[in-house]
Amino acid sequence: MRAMVTKGGLYTWLNVRENKFLEEKFQGIDSLPKEDLNEREQFLAQTLVGRGILERSIKNKKTTYKLNTNKYAR
């Protein structure tokens, strides 16, 4: 388990699967297109959006995810 600080300054706990997903998919990139994810990873990403860890943006019918972290608290 790992704690992460979101933009609101709140600590949120991540389980092992969520942590592994974030480490693998957001290694050196800022945004992640939904098309690069399989169904399980899309479900994980949407769950993390609901908890405030990822931020989802939709432009031209394309969905991308980016980390929603508080850079000042790290």
N, C-alpha and C positions, 0 to 999 in steps of 0.2 A: 504494500500500500504506500501511496505517496500523496503528499499534500501539495496543492497548487493554489496560488493566489490569483483570483480573477480581477477584472477591472474595478469592481466595487470594493476591493480590499478584503474580500471574504476568502477564507481558506476552504477549499473543497477537496475532499478525499477522492483519489482515483484507485480503482482496483487494478489488479495485475494486467488484465486484458486491455483496459483502457490506457494504462500507462504504456504498454507494449505498442499499441496502435499509434499513440502520439509519437513515441520515439522512432518508430519505423517510417511513418508517413510524413512527419514534419521535420525530417533531418535536412537542414539547409535550405528549406523552401518556406515561403511566406503563405502561399495559398495553395489549396489542394482541390482540383476539379472533381466533381462527383463522378464523372465518367471513369476515373481511374480507380474507383472503389468497387469491390464486389458487394453482394447484397448484405452480408454480415457486417462489413466495414461501414456501409451506408447506415445500417441500424445503429452501430456504435457512434458514428458521427452525429446522427440526429439525437441520440440520447445525451451526448456531450453538449449539444446546442441547447437542449432543454435545461441543463444544469449550469449553463453559463461559461463553460470551458472553451467551446468553439463558437465562432461567429459565422453565420451563414449569410451569404449575399447571392442574390439572383439578378443577373443582367443578361438581357437578350435570351431568355429561357435557358440559361446555363447557370448551374449552381456551383458555388465554390465555398470552401470552408477555410477559415484561418483561426489561429489561436487567439483567444481573448484573454491575454495576460496583463497583469499590472506590472509594468517595467520598473516602477519605482520601488516595489517591495521585494524584488528578487535579491 
